[in-house]
Amino acid sequence: MVGLKPHANPKGWNDVAFSLQRLVGLNSTFIRKVEMVQRQGEAIVLRVWPFQEADLLVSLFTREQGRVKGVARHAMRSRRRFGGALEPMTHVRATYAERPRQELVRLDAFEILSSPLSRPIDYARTAALQMVAEVLEEALPEQAPEDAVFRLALAVLEEIQVGRVWMPVTYFALWMNRLMGWMPELGHCVVCGLDLRGGTVWYSATSDGVTCEDDRRNGSVVLSAASVGEAVRIFRGTVGELAKEAWPKERGVDLRRFAVETLERHLERRLVSARALGRV
């Protein structure tokens, strides 16, 4: 190979290197675009927090993906993309984008399907709506679709209205316990197996199951036969059918307490909104 200089590049190698660099750059851009997945679907707004300067951090319960968190960019400065759709318990059609292995999605736009602000609001209704949001936020893991829970939430939200919050709240708490696998069997004593159907039962906020009077634990609370019967009706009927009945605060008060305390035991925390509702 006489005459070939050891460090000389053949003609055109610089052009080839430039072309390769450009191809790699284009591929990187393509990969970045592919990684961002666009999604659109029904969702319920659960909570909203300030995030950085003008952004909002939003917790959503989506129908297809379960609970997700996302960032609404510049939502505190401009209401054009989101408007009143960021109010908690608003049912929306959400448009958002996610990148694999990233915790937060990018929220692009919300279309309001139904809003709690479209009907009258008072303290009791606000507290009831907050209770639904708090339970969903605390009970549901992220990225775990729960269509039955989503349908329950929508049905209950429709019935929580001024002057009639107690039945839908009781219905929601009981059904959330059942759907999460936390609802104890009310028909038999967990200790001796006695058939308790149609009778009074005792339960403890710190223990599983219900008992008969003879086997009741220290600190047990009574759940009346009437309330056990109400629970049976709730599990057999729809919230819309039961909402046609008069349901004052005093009706099923021990059943509501039982349902809330069962939720709290499994969530391992007190439900602030339930305490607020109890002060009504």
N, C-alpha and C positions, 0 to 999 in steps of 0.2 A: 504494500500500500504506500508506495513512494510518493512523497509530496503532500500527504494528508496531514494537516496540522492537528495535534492531539486535542486541542480545546475548541476547535472551530465547529460551529453548528451548520449543518447542511442548510441550503437555502429553503425558506418556507417553514422552518420549525417554529419560528416566532408566531407565524400566522396560525399554525396548528395549536400552539399553546393558548393563544388568545381565544380560539374557537372553543377549546375545552373548558376554559374558565367561564366563558359566556354560557355554555351548556350547563355546567354545574350550577351557576347562578339561577338560570331559568328553572332547573329541576328543584332547587331549594324553594323558589317562590311557589312553584306548583305544589310541593309538599305542604307548605304552610297553608295554602288555600284549601287543600284537601282535608287537612286536619280540623278545620273549623266547620262543624256540622250545624246546619240551619234546621231549626225546629219550629213548629207552630201547633198549638193545641190548647184545650181548655185548662184553666188553672184557677185556684182560689188564692188570693193574697192573704197571707197569714200575719206577717210582721214586716215593719219597715224601720230601718235605722239610718241615721246620717253616716256617710262614708266619705272620707277625704273632704275636699273643699265643697264641691257642689253636687256630689254623687249621692245616691241612696243605695243601701244594701237591702235587698228584698228577699224574704222567705216565701216561696211559692209551693203550694200543693198542686202538682200537675196530674192530670188524669193518666198520662202515658208513662211518666217517669217517676211518679211519686214526689217526694219533697226535694226541692232544689233551692239553692241560693244563687242570686245573681246581682249584678251591679247595673243600676239605671244611671247611665252617664248624664251628667248635667241636669238631672231631674229637679234639683232645687232651684235652678235658674230658669228653666223653660218647662212649661206645662204642655207644649205642643204634642209630644209623642205619647205622654201618659195621662195628662189631664187629671181627672179625679179617680183614675183607675188604680191608684196606689193606696186607696183607703183599705184598711184591713177588712177581710171577708167580702171583698168585691170579686164576683165571678167574671173572669175575663177570658178572651182568646189571646194568648200570649205568643209573641214572636221573639225568639231568642236564638243565640248561637253558643255552641259549646266546643271546647277543645279537649280531647282526651287527656285524662290524668290531671286536669285542672279542676279545682274545687268550685270556683265561681263561674257562672255562665254570663254572657253578655246579653242584657235585656234590650231589645230593639224597639218594641212597640206593644201596647196593650189595647185591645178593643173591649169595651165594657159590654158584658152580656146581661148582668144584673148587678145592681148596687144597693147596699143597705141604706144609703142616703136617699134613695128614691121614695122611701116611706118614712113616716114620723119616727123620731128617735126620742127615747127618754132614758133615765138612768138604768132601769131594769133591763131594757132591750140591749143597751150598750154593754152591760155586764154579761148578759147571756151570749152575745156575739163574741165577746172577748174570751169567754170560757171555751167556746167551740174552737176558736183559734189557738188558745193555749194548749188544749188537749191534743189537737192535731200536731202542733209544733213539737210537743214533748214526747208524744207516743210513737210517732212515725219515724223510722230511720230514713236517711237520705237515699235517694236513687232506688226506692223500692216501691213499685206501682201497687196501689191498693184501690182497685176500682170500686169494690163494695163500700169502702170507707168514703170514697169520693161521692158516690151516689147518696150515701147517708148524709153527708155534710150538706149537699145541695138541697135535699128534701127538708132537712131541719131548718136551714136558713130561710127557706120559703115560709115556714110556719112561725118563726120567732118574730112576733109583732108586738107593738105596744098593747099592754093589757092581757097578753096571753103568751107568756114566756115559759111557764112552769112545766107544761106537758112536753114541749119539744126539748127542753133541757134535760128532763128526766129520761125521755126516749133516747136522746143522743148518748147520755152517760151510760145507760144500760147496754145499748147496742155497741158502743165502743169497747166495753168490757168483753162482750161476746166475740166481736170480730178480732180482738187482740188475743183471745184465748184466756182471758182473766176472769170470766164470769163463773162463779161456783154453781154447782147443782143445788137448787133450793128445795128439792123434793125429798132428800134423805139426809139423815144425821151422818156427818163425816166420821164420827167416832164409833157409834153402835150400829149404824145402818138403818135406824128406825125410819119408817115411811112418814114423812112430814107433809105430804101433799094435802093442801086445804087447811093447814094449821099454822101456828106461829113458829118462827124459827129464831135462833140466836146466832149472831156473828161477832167476830172480833176483827178490829181494824189491823191487827198484827198477825193474823193466822188465816190459813186457807179453809174454805168450806164453811158450812153452817152446821149447827148442832141442835139437838133437842134440849129441853129445859134441864134435864138431869145431867147432861154432859157439857153444859155451857162452861166456857172458860172464864177466867178472871177478867173482868172488864168487858165482858160481852154485852152487846146491845141487842134489844129485841127488834125484830122485824115482823110487823103484824100480819095476820092471815090475809087481811084485806089488801095490804101492799104486795104480798106474795102473789095474790090473784091479779093485781094490776100489772105486775111484771110479766105474768103469763100472757095477758092481753097485749102488752106492748110487743112481745116477741112474735105474736101471731098476727098483729094488725099493722097498718101503715100509719105513719105520723099524720098524714092528711086525714084519714078517717077519724083518728083519735082527737084531732084538733077541733072537730065539730062539737065535742063535748065541753061542758064547763069544767075548768080545771084551775081552781083557786090555789094559792100558795099552800094552804093547809092540806090539800089532797096529795097523798103520797109523799108527805114530807120525810118520813122515815125511809122510804124507798129511795128517794133522791139522795139522802145522806149516805145510805148504804152504797149506792152506785158511785158517788164521788169519793168516798173513803176507799173503795176498792181500787179505783183509778189511782189515787194518791199512793196507795201501798205499793203498787207495781211500778209507778213512775218514780217512787222514792223521793217525793217532794210534795209540798203543799201547793194546791192550785190557788193562786192569788185571786183569780177572777171568781172562783167559786165562793171564796170568803166575801168578796165584794157583793156578789149576788145575794148571799145570805143576809146581808144587812138591809135589803129592800123591805 
